[in-house]
Amino acid sequence: MKDWYDNLEAREQVFVLIGAIFVSIALIYYVLWVPLDRNHRQVAVRVDTWERSLAELGPLQAMVASGGRNTSTGTVRSQQAPIIIVSQTLQSRGLEQYRRRSQPTTSNGIRVEFEEVAFDELMLWLGDLSDNHAMYVQSGSLSEGDAVGDGRINASLTLERSL
């Protein structure tokens, strides 16, 4: 290779040298820099996602410190019986058809059982109960529904209203 290079004319040697430098820079860029930059961007996106998640979880820290009670001032305290509240809110969310049984546990509590209810809709309903009626889940069990993979669950929840 050295003999071949030495046998070239001076301007051909300069042209080959410039081409070799260009190819070397291109190889370094595409073999080293591009993969490192791509990994850096992926890590930056993951960090942004984690930071957003932590910011969204911040309000939960205050809720945990207060013993699990929502301390928002927008809570509407209803004097209705829990069974009436549950029935009305289930109807407003379109979840009445999934309720299998409701049974009062105390004057401020109720046990509700669901079959094949959409998990997302159940969580939204529980949020409504918490925000609008100061009712919280005291205990519960969730299991996968018969229709696997479509987000449907069976649930048994004990709800209590805070006074």
Beta strands, then each sheet from edge to edge (+ up, - down):
strand 1: 99-106
strand 2: 109-118
strand 3: 135-144
strand 4: 152-161
sheet 1: 1+ 2- 4+ 3-
end
